[in-house]
Amino acid sequence: MISTELLKPFNYLFDSEIIENITKVSFLRTYNKTDIIIDIGEELNFIPLLIKGNIKVLREDNIGDELLLYVLESGDTCAMSLTCCMSKSVSKIRAIADEDVTVVMIPLENMKLWFNSNESWRNFILQSYQIRFDEMLETIDTLAFMKMDERLFKHLTDKVKLSASTDLEITHQEIAEDLHTSRVVISRLLKQLEKERKIKLGRNKIKVLEF
């Protein structure tokens, strides 16, 4: 049984009944950075509520390259995992810890039961779908209409918002994987952004100057 104190990120979303129910039926999981939380092809019996840290949600193409769809923060859940649970299908996404992560896992049967019986839970699920859908539309717009240097700088400023710090600990290869391109391209564009005084490069570190 988990404590109500642990569920503070969700207090403004859920009524006291749901908070109490979550403490009774859920369990706690922790993951280290880069750990896979949900994998492609996995059958899902639980949905995650993110208590601490950030989670990257990715799609994979037929040759194994990944594309970042969106990032989950504290107080979020993954709409893609909700969809898979509701339809009893396997996962079509991969969720990876972007830093050390703490999640509360809620059994599928409780998710369905509360959706029909509790307004605050139902609103949370529906809002999660809408938010994630909007973020995926933004990803599509970025791919379709922005140049790679613009996509790169947006990616960096998005990370600044998530981490609340202009100093990012990230490698060129990690950025390349997120943006579905090569490390060589990213390194060249990062040097270009540095010349434009938008960022400052360090060893596995990037400081965003223009934000």
Residue frames relative to the residue before (quaternion, step in Angstrom):
aa qw qx qy qz dx dy dz
M 1.0000 0.0000 0.0000 0.0000 0.00 0.00 0.00
I 0.2718 -0.7740 0.5505 0.1550 3.58 -0.77 1.00
S 0.5319 -0.6471 0.4475 0.3130 3.59 -1.22 0.42
T 0.5732 -0.5782 0.4537 0.3623 3.56 -1.23 0.52
E 0.5612 0.6090 -0.3805 0.4115 3.60 1.15 -0.58
L 0.6371 0.5517 -0.3176 0.4346 3.57 1.05 -0.80
L 0.7071 0.4764 -0.2489 0.4595 3.59 1.13 -0.65
K 0.2574 0.8127 -0.4903 0.1814 3.60 1.23 0.30
P 0.6371 0.5377 -0.3592 0.4195 3.67 0.91 -0.74
F 0.7309 0.4168 -0.2246 0.4915 3.60 1.22 -0.43
N 0.3999 0.7565 -0.4552 0.2460 3.60 1.27 -0.05
Y 0.6931 0.4736 -0.2859 0.4621 3.58 1.01 -0.74
L 0.6687 0.5044 -0.2883 0.4639 3.58 1.27 -0.26
F 0.7959 0.3073 -0.1237 0.5068 3.56 0.96 -0.93
D 0.4384 -0.6484 0.5399 0.3097 3.56 -1.19 0.52
S 0.7187 -0.4748 0.3003 0.4096 3.58 -1.31 0.31
E 0.6040 0.5757 -0.3573 0.4197 3.59 1.09 -0.66
I 0.6859 0.4687 -0.2824 0.4797 3.58 0.90 -0.93
I 0.6079 0.5507 -0.3519 0.4509 3.59 0.98 -0.81
E 0.6764 0.4892 -0.2884 0.4690 3.57 0.89 -0.95
N 0.6552 0.5163 -0.3126 0.4543 3.59 0.96 -0.86
I 0.6343 0.5344 -0.3286 0.4517 3.57 1.01 -0.82
T 0.6510 0.5217 -0.3240 0.4462 3.60 0.94 -0.84
K 0.6833 0.5136 -0.2854 0.4334 3.60 1.08 -0.67
V 0.8189 0.3116 -0.1336 0.4632 3.60 0.86 -0.93
S 0.6719 0.5218 -0.3049 0.4281 3.63 1.14 -0.46
F 0.2036 -0.7534 0.6042 0.1607 3.55 -1.34 0.10
L 0.4875 -0.6897 0.4770 0.2431 3.54 -1.24 0.61
R 0.0383 -0.7706 0.6359 0.0182 3.54 -1.12 0.78
T 0.1277 -0.7649 0.6253 0.0873 3.57 -1.12 0.70
Y 0.1017 -0.7846 0.6110 0.0245 3.55 -1.13 0.77
N 0.3919 -0.6903 0.5552 0.2484 3.54 -1.17 0.64
K 0.6805 -0.4732 0.3595 0.4286 3.57 -1.25 0.39
T 0.8139 0.2058 -0.2448 0.4851 3.56 -1.04 1.05
D 0.4647 0.6564 -0.4693 0.3646 3.64 1.20 -0.01
I 0.3930 -0.6896 0.5542 0.2510 3.57 -1.12 0.72
I 0.2426 -0.7895 0.5535 0.1073 3.58 -0.70 1.13
I 0.7562 0.0123 0.0096 0.6541 3.55 1.08 -0.87
D 0.1387 -0.8141 0.5593 0.0723 3.59 -0.84 0.90
I 0.6311 -0.5312 0.4162 0.3826 3.55 -1.28 0.46
G 0.7986 0.2682 -0.2182 0.4927 3.56 -0.90 0.97
E 0.5410 0.6312 -0.3961 0.3898 3.56 1.28 -0.12
E 0.3820 -0.6917 0.5620 0.2444 3.57 -1.07 0.77
L 0.2349 -0.8120 0.5254 0.0971 3.57 -0.68 1.10
N 0.0894 -0.7952 0.5995 0.0194 3.54 -0.88 1.04
F 0.7414 0.2816 -0.1662 0.5859 3.56 1.35 -0.15
I 0.2312 -0.7314 0.6113 0.1949 3.56 -1.23 0.43
P 0.3759 -0.7560 0.4928 0.2105 3.59 -0.96 0.81
L 0.1503 -0.7153 0.6716 0.1217 3.55 -1.16 0.74
L 0.3233 -0.7884 0.4968 0.1644 3.56 -0.57 1.18
I 0.2138 -0.8000 0.5552 0.0779 3.57 -0.57 1.23
K 0.8106 -0.0211 0.0830 0.5793 3.57 0.88 -0.97
G 0.7630 0.3622 -0.2789 0.4570 3.57 -1.07 0.80
N 0.4124 -0.6745 0.5496 0.2701 3.57 -1.36 -0.14
I 0.1659 -0.7759 0.6038 0.0770 3.56 -1.16 0.73
K 0.2805 -0.7403 0.5880 0.1659 3.57 -0.92 0.95
V 0.1685 -0.7687 0.6109 0.0860 3.56 -0.95 0.94
L 0.0619 -0.8443 0.5284 -0.0646 3.55 -0.55 1.27
R 0.2445 -0.7010 0.6426 0.1894 3.52 -1.35 0.44
E 0.2431 -0.7669 0.5788 0.1333 3.56 -1.18 0.59
D 0.3470 -0.7311 0.5423 0.2258 3.59 -0.97 0.84
N 0.7237 -0.4827 0.2838 0.4034 3.59 -1.30 0.09
I 0.6941 0.4021 -0.3054 0.5131 3.62 1.23 0.03
G 0.6591 -0.5751 0.2858 0.3913 3.57 1.26 0.34
D 0.5010 0.6336 -0.4406 0.3917 3.61 1.25 0.09
E 0.3120 -0.7796 0.5237 0.1435 3.56 -1.01 0.85
L 0.1428 -0.7579 0.6307 0.0861 3.54 -1.26 0.58
L 0.3977 -0.7193 0.5209 0.2306 3.56 -0.82 1.01
L 0.2474 -0.7766 0.5660 0.1241 3.58 -0.79 1.07
Y 0.7502 -0.2453 0.1971 0.5815 3.58 0.84 -1.01
V 0.3520 -0.7109 0.5683 0.2184 3.56 -1.34 0.21
L 0.2879 -0.7500 0.5751 0.1548 3.56 -0.97 0.94
E 0.1905 -0.7687 0.6033 0.0947 3.55 -1.13 0.79
S 0.7160 -0.3943 0.3377 0.4668 3.56 -1.35 0.02
G 0.7609 0.3176 -0.2640 0.5004 3.57 -0.85 1.03
D 0.6304 0.5343 -0.3204 0.4631 3.61 1.32 -0.04
T 0.1220 -0.7074 0.6728 0.1791 3.47 -1.46 0.04
C 0.5167 -0.6520 0.4636 0.3050 3.58 -1.26 0.32
A 0.3817 -0.7472 0.5008 0.2126 3.57 -0.52 1.20
M 0.6155 0.5525 -0.3568 0.4343 3.60 1.05 -0.66
S 0.6574 0.4805 -0.3173 0.4861 3.60 1.03 -0.72
L 0.5894 0.5573 -0.3627 0.4587 3.60 1.12 -0.62
T 0.6543 0.5234 -0.3025 0.4543 3.56 0.94 -0.96
C 0.6708 0.4985 -0.2995 0.4601 3.58 0.90 -0.93
C 0.6474 0.5174 -0.3173 0.4610 3.57 1.01 -0.82
M 0.6832 0.4999 -0.2908 0.4458 3.57 0.85 -0.99
S 0.7511 0.3829 -0.2100 0.4951 3.60 0.99 -0.81
K 0.3745 -0.7534 0.4553 0.2914 3.57 1.38 -0.06
S 0.4564 0.6522 -0.4686 0.3830 3.57 1.05 0.81
V 0.5793 -0.5783 0.4312 0.3797 3.58 -1.26 0.25
S 0.6478 -0.5503 0.3704 0.3747 3.54 -1.23 0.48
K 0.2347 -0.7661 0.5856 0.1229 3.56 -1.05 0.85
I 0.7009 0.3959 -0.2508 0.5377 3.59 1.30 0.08
R 0.2925 -0.6939 0.6178 0.2263 3.52 -1.41 0.16
A 0.1331 -0.7817 0.6064 0.0603 3.58 -0.85 0.99
I 0.0451 -0.8169 0.5732 -0.0460 3.56 -0.64 1.21
A 0.4905 -0.6506 0.4948 0.3022 3.56 -1.00 0.85
D 0.2800 -0.7692 0.5567 0.1416 3.57 -0.72 1.14
E 0.7335 0.0082 -0.0358 0.6787 3.53 1.41 -0.23
D 0.7103 -0.3937 0.3004 0.5003 3.61 -1.21 -0.06
V 0.1298 -0.8363 0.5318 -0.0297 3.54 -0.75 1.15
T 0.1080 -0.7469 0.6512 0.0802 3.54 -1.22 0.70
V 0.0123 0.8060 -0.5906 0.0379 3.57 -0.77 1.04
V 0.3026 -0.6885 0.6233 0.2143 3.51 -1.32 0.49
M 0.2288 -0.7877 0.5628 0.1024 3.58 -0.77 1.08
I 0.1371 -0.7976 0.5863 0.0362 3.57 -0.76 1.12
P 0.4725 -0.6899 0.4641 0.2922 3.62 -0.76 0.97
L 0.6296 -0.5860 0.3818 0.3384 3.53 -1.11 0.84
E 0.6704 0.5196 -0.3195 0.4225 3.60 0.86 -0.91
N 0.6494 0.5074 -0.3169 0.4694 3.59 1.11 -0.66
M 0.5966 0.5655 -0.3510 0.4484 3.56 1.08 -0.76
K 0.6867 0.4785 -0.2769 0.4721 3.57 0.90 -0.94
L 0.6494 0.5314 -0.3126 0.4452 3.58 0.93 -0.92
W 0.7011 0.4666 -0.2723 0.4655 3.58 0.84 -0.97
F 0.5804 0.5874 -0.3802 0.4167 3.59 1.08 -0.64
N 0.7251 0.4300 -0.2326 0.4849 3.57 1.02 -0.79
S 0.7834 0.3838 -0.1717 0.4578 3.59 1.11 -0.58
N 0.7872 0.2921 -0.1462 0.5231 3.62 1.16 -0.40
E 0.4284 -0.7428 0.4567 0.2369 3.59 -0.63 1.13
S 0.6657 0.5106 -0.3272 0.4349 3.61 0.87 -0.86
W 0.6477 0.4987 -0.3165 0.4813 3.59 1.05 -0.73
R 0.6462 0.5237 -0.3147 0.4574 3.59 0.95 -0.90
N 0.6529 0.5078 -0.3107 0.4684 3.59 0.96 -0.85
F 0.6305 0.5402 -0.3242 0.4534 3.57 1.02 -0.82
I 0.6650 0.5008 -0.3006 0.4654 3.59 0.90 -0.93
L 0.6898 0.4804 -0.2860 0.4600 3.59 0.83 -0.97
Q 0.6488 0.5046 -0.3179 0.4725 3.60 1.00 -0.79
S 0.6192 0.5446 -0.3382 0.4534 3.58 1.06 -0.74
Y 0.6197 0.5287 -0.3339 0.4743 3.58 1.00 -0.81
Q 0.6906 0.4949 -0.2892 0.4410 3.58 0.82 -1.01
I 0.6611 0.5112 -0.3084 0.4544 3.59 0.90 -0.91
R 0.6870 0.4720 -0.2883 0.4713 3.59 0.85 -0.95
F 0.6152 0.5387 -0.3437 0.4618 3.60 1.06 -0.74
D 0.6525 0.5078 -0.3092 0.4698 3.60 0.95 -0.87
E 0.6597 0.5075 -0.3114 0.4586 3.58 0.99 -0.82
M 0.6498 0.4971 -0.3260 0.4738 3.60 1.02 -0.70
L 0.6048 0.5305 -0.3536 0.4772 3.60 1.10 -0.63
E 0.6347 0.5223 -0.3249 0.4678 3.57 1.02 -0.80
T 0.6286 0.5308 -0.3254 0.4661 3.58 1.04 -0.79
I 0.6513 0.5069 -0.3080 0.4733 3.58 0.97 -0.88
D 0.6479 0.5150 -0.3151 0.4644 3.60 0.94 -0.89
T 0.6432 0.5303 -0.3167 0.4526 3.57 1.00 -0.87
L 0.6689 0.4954 -0.2940 0.4698 3.57 0.95 -0.90
A 0.7300 0.4671 -0.2414 0.4366 3.57 0.93 -0.95
F 0.8399 0.2818 -0.0810 0.4568 3.56 0.87 -0.95
M 0.7039 0.4454 -0.2786 0.4781 3.63 1.16 -0.27
K 0.4724 -0.6357 0.5294 0.3042 3.56 -1.16 0.67
M 0.6694 -0.5336 0.3313 0.3967 3.58 -1.19 0.50
D 0.6430 0.5132 -0.3462 0.4510 3.62 0.98 -0.71
E 0.6374 0.5095 -0.3178 0.4828 3.59 1.11 -0.69
R 0.6313 0.5257 -0.3233 0.4697 3.58 1.02 -0.81
L 0.6484 0.5324 -0.3098 0.4475 3.55 0.98 -0.91
F 0.6978 0.4630 -0.2903 0.4631 3.59 0.79 -0.97
K 0.6160 0.5295 -0.3411 0.4732 3.59 1.06 -0.69
H 0.6299 0.5401 -0.3247 0.4540 3.57 0.99 -0.85
L 0.6691 0.4963 -0.2944 0.4682 3.58 0.95 -0.88
T 0.6882 0.4662 -0.2973 0.4698 3.60 0.89 -0.88
D 0.5903 0.5462 -0.3650 0.4690 3.60 1.14 -0.55
K 0.6537 0.5077 -0.3071 0.4697 3.57 1.01 -0.81
V 0.5976 0.5509 -0.3519 0.4643 3.59 1.11 -0.68
K 0.6494 0.5198 -0.3124 0.4589 3.59 0.96 -0.87
L 0.6798 0.5020 -0.2885 0.4502 3.57 0.95 -0.90
S 0.7604 0.3902 -0.1994 0.4793 3.56 0.91 -0.94
A 0.3026 -0.7661 0.5000 0.2675 3.59 1.30 -0.35
S 0.6639 0.4195 -0.3218 0.5290 3.58 1.08 0.76
T 0.4052 -0.7127 0.5173 0.2453 3.57 -1.04 0.78
D 0.6266 0.4946 -0.3365 0.4995 3.61 1.30 -0.06
L 0.0801 -0.8232 0.5619 -0.0129 3.55 -0.47 1.26
E 0.2217 -0.7437 0.6160 0.1356 3.57 -0.90 0.95
I 0.3418 0.7235 -0.5101 0.3154 3.56 -0.12 1.32
T 0.3654 -0.7291 0.5355 0.2193 3.58 -1.07 0.70
H 0.6396 -0.5143 0.4065 0.4014 3.55 -1.30 0.37
Q 0.6375 0.5396 -0.3234 0.4447 3.58 1.07 -0.78
E 0.6387 0.5265 -0.3271 0.4560 3.61 0.99 -0.80
I 0.6455 0.5048 -0.3144 0.4793 3.57 1.00 -0.84
A 0.6378 0.5396 -0.3219 0.4455 3.58 0.95 -0.90
E 0.6576 0.5032 -0.3082 0.4683 3.60 0.98 -0.82
D 0.6461 0.5232 -0.3200 0.4543 3.59 0.98 -0.83
L 0.7693 0.3673 -0.1755 0.4924 3.57 0.98 -0.90
H 0.4267 -0.7415 0.4388 0.2750 3.57 1.31 0.19
T 0.5766 0.5260 -0.4133 0.4691 3.55 0.82 1.06
S 0.6357 -0.5479 0.3791 0.3899 3.60 -1.26 -0.11
R 0.6128 -0.5540 0.4197 0.3760 3.55 -1.25 0.50
V 0.6095 0.5684 -0.3508 0.4269 3.60 1.04 -0.76
V 0.6505 0.5091 -0.3057 0.4734 3.59 0.96 -0.92
I 0.6694 0.4995 -0.3024 0.4592 3.59 0.89 -0.94
S 0.6471 0.5215 -0.3263 0.4502 3.60 0.89 -0.86
R 0.6543 0.5101 -0.3091 0.4649 3.58 0.96 -0.86
L 0.6992 0.4684 -0.2779 0.4632 3.59 0.88 -0.92
L 0.6090 0.5411 -0.3512 0.4614 3.59 1.10 -0.62
K 0.6400 0.5085 -0.3210 0.4783 3.58 1.02 -0.77
Q 0.6189 0.5358 -0.3291 0.4707 3.57 1.11 -0.73
L 0.6650 0.4923 -0.2971 0.4765 3.59 0.96 -0.87
E 0.6236 0.5288 -0.3385 0.4658 3.58 1.10 -0.67
K 0.6338 0.5201 -0.3247 0.4715 3.60 1.01 -0.78
E 0.6821 0.4654 -0.2716 0.4944 3.58 1.12 -0.70
R 0.4142 -0.7486 0.4194 0.3036 3.57 1.41 0.07
K 0.3897 0.6994 -0.4967 0.3351 3.55 1.06 0.82
I 0.7853 0.1001 -0.0465 0.6092 3.56 1.23 -0.57
K 0.2147 -0.7214 0.6297 0.1924 3.54 -1.38 0.10
L 0.2922 -0.7937 0.5158 0.1362 3.56 -0.71 1.11
G 0.0234 -0.7602 0.6490 0.0164 3.53 -1.19 0.75
R 0.6788 -0.4471 0.3540 0.4626 3.58 -1.26 -0.20
N 0.8265 -0.1240 0.0091 0.5491 3.56 -0.39 1.32
K 0.6572 0.4457 -0.3126 0.5213 3.56 1.20 0.60
I 0.0623 -0.7698 0.6341 0.0384 3.55 -1.17 0.65
K 0.1696 -0.7608 0.6192 0.0952 3.55 -0.89 0.97
V 0.2592 -0.7658 0.5707 0.1440 3.58 -0.71 1.06
L 0.2178 -0.8224 0.5192 0.0813 3.55 -0.50 1.24
E 0.7508 0.3130 -0.1763 0.5543 3.57 1.03 -0.80
F 0.2396 0.7790 -0.5372 0.2169 3.56 -0.28 1.24
